[in-house]
Amino acid sequence: YPLIYPLTGWLKVFGVSALSARSLMVLFIIAFLFASYVLAKRLFGRELALGALALVATLPTLYGNGKTVLGEVPGLMYLVLFLICINIAVSSTARKHLWLLLAGLLAGLCVVTKPTFLVLVLAIAVGAFIAWRRKTLSGKEVLIAVAAGAIPISLWLVLQFQGGDSLTSIL
């Protein structure tokens, strides 16, 4: 739904066509590239961020090899936005709970955008455990992010699967 719902709204406004669907993906690509630049700039500085942006912008699979709509691009955008929010939350004390809430929501959106991103749940859990052990985040702060991340995942389970679906068939 993090891809299908925006796409549905976009197609209702701009009409159903491959060009219209692809134009939404162009916006997702631009947002992903911008977010990637912001994250790289926060971590490494302006010069290295520009170099990283140049490398990411030339990645052919980012543009879908001619496909109209891909779930990977919005998923990557949500992932990079999550990383920005968690970086801000860890590096500052101002509005830390808000940044953790946003980070959790974006991580949840990333995970449910495409089943490929489900492996991130374990990676994020390991990262949260390490941050808790290092006292970078308190248990309460980790729970805030986890609860926020559970919202999009719970919504996905309700929207995606029928009452008769079993856990084994889903997995």
C-alpha positions in Angstrom: 0.0 0.0 0.0 2.8 2.6 0.4 3.2 2.4 -3.3 -0.3 1.3 -4.5 -2.2 4.0 -2.6 -0.2 7.0 -3.8 -0.2 5.5 -7.3 -4.0 5.1 -7.2 -4.5 8.7 -6.2 -2.0 9.9 -8.8 -3.8 7.9 -11.6 -7.2 9.3 -10.4 -5.9 12.8 -10.7 -3.7 12.5 -13.8 -5.4 9.7 -15.7 -4.5 6.1 -16.3 -1.6 5.8 -18.6 2.0 4.4 -18.5 3.3 8.0 -18.8 1.2 9.1 -15.8 2.4 6.1 -13.7 6.0 6.7 -14.7 5.8 10.4 -13.8 4.9 9.4 -10.2 8.0 7.1 -10.2 10.1 10.0 -11.4 9.0 11.9 -8.3 9.9 8.9 -6.1 13.3 8.7 -7.8 13.9 12.4 -7.2 12.8 12.2 -3.6 15.1 9.1 -3.1 18.1 10.9 -4.7 17.5 14.0 -2.6 17.2 12.0 0.6 20.3 10.0 -0.3 22.2 13.3 -0.7 20.9 14.6 2.6 21.9 11.4 4.4 25.4 11.3 2.8 25.9 15.0 3.6 25.0 14.4 7.3 27.4 11.5 7.5 30.3 12.4 5.3 30.1 16.1 4.3 29.2 17.9 1.1 31.9 16.8 -1.3 31.5 13.1 -0.6 27.8 13.4 -0.7 27.9 14.9 -4.2 30.1 12.0 -5.3 27.7 9.5 -3.7 24.8 11.2 -5.4 26.5 11.0 -8.8 27.1 7.3 -8.3 23.6 6.5 -7.2 22.1 8.6 -10.0 23.9 6.6 -12.6 22.6 3.2 -11.3 20.6 1.8 -14.2 18.4 -0.4 -12.0 17.1 2.7 -10.3 15.2 3.6 -13.4 13.6 0.2 -13.8 15.1 -0.9 -17.1 12.0 0.4 -18.9 9.4 -0.8 -16.4 6.8 1.6 -15.5 6.4 1.1 -11.7 8.8 -0.6 -9.3 8.3 -1.0 -5.6 12.0 -0.9 -4.9 12.3 2.9 -5.5 9.7 3.9 -2.9 11.0 1.3 -0.6 14.5 2.7 -0.9 13.2 6.2 -0.4 11.4 5.2 2.8 14.6 3.4 3.9 16.9 6.4 3.4 14.3 8.7 5.1 14.3 6.3 8.0 18.1 6.4 8.2 18.0 10.2 8.2 15.4 10.3 11.0 17.3 7.8 13.2 20.6 9.7 12.6 19.0 12.9 13.7 17.4 11.2 16.7 20.6 9.7 17.9 22.8 12.8 17.3 20.5 15.4 19.0 18.3 15.6 22.0 15.8 18.2 20.5 12.5 16.5 19.7 14.2 13.0 19.9 10.8 11.2 20.5 9.4 12.9 17.3 12.4 11.8 15.2 12.1 8.2 16.6 8.4 8.2 15.9 9.0 9.3 12.3 11.9 6.8 12.0 9.6 3.9 13.1 6.9 4.9 10.7 9.3 5.2 7.8 10.9 1.9 8.7 7.5 0.2 8.8 6.6 1.8 5.4 9.9 0.6 3.9 9.3 -3.0 5.2 5.8 -3.3 3.8 6.5 -1.6 0.4 7.8 -4.8 -1.1 8.4 -8.3 0.5 12.1 -8.0 -0.4 12.4 -5.4 2.4 11.1 -7.8 5.1 14.7 -8.8 5.8 15.2 -5.3 7.2 13.1 -6.1 10.2 15.9 -8.3 11.6 18.6 -5.8 10.7 16.7 -3.0 12.3 16.1 -5.1 15.4 19.8 -5.9 15.7 20.7 -2.2 15.3 18.1 -1.2 17.9 19.5 -3.8 20.3 23.0 -2.5 19.8 21.9 1.1 20.3 20.2 0.1 23.5 23.2 -1.8 24.8 25.5 1.1 24.0 23.0 3.4 25.8 22.6 5.5 22.7 18.9 4.9 22.9 16.9 4.0 26.1 14.5 1.2 26.2 11.6 3.7 26.1 13.0 5.3 23.0 13.4 1.9 21.3 9.8 1.0 22.2 8.6 4.3 20.7 10.3 3.5 17.4 9.1 -0.1 17.4 5.5 0.9 18.2 5.5 3.4 15.4 7.0 0.8 13.0 4.3 -1.7 14.0 1.6 0.6 12.8 2.3 0.4 9.1 3.1 -3.3 9.4 -0.2 -4.0 11.2 -2.1 -2.0 8.6 -0.4 -3.9 5.9 -1.4 -7.3 7.4 -5.0 -6.1 7.6 -5.1 -4.7 4.1 -3.1 -7.3 2.3 -4.3 -10.6 3.7 -7.7 -12.2 3.9 -9.2 -13.8 7.0 -8.6 -17.3 5.6 -4.9 -16.8 4.9 -2.6 -18.8 7.2 0.8 -17.6 8.4 2.5 -20.4 6.5 0.9 -19.5 3.2 1.8 -15.9 3.8 5.5 -16.7 4.5 
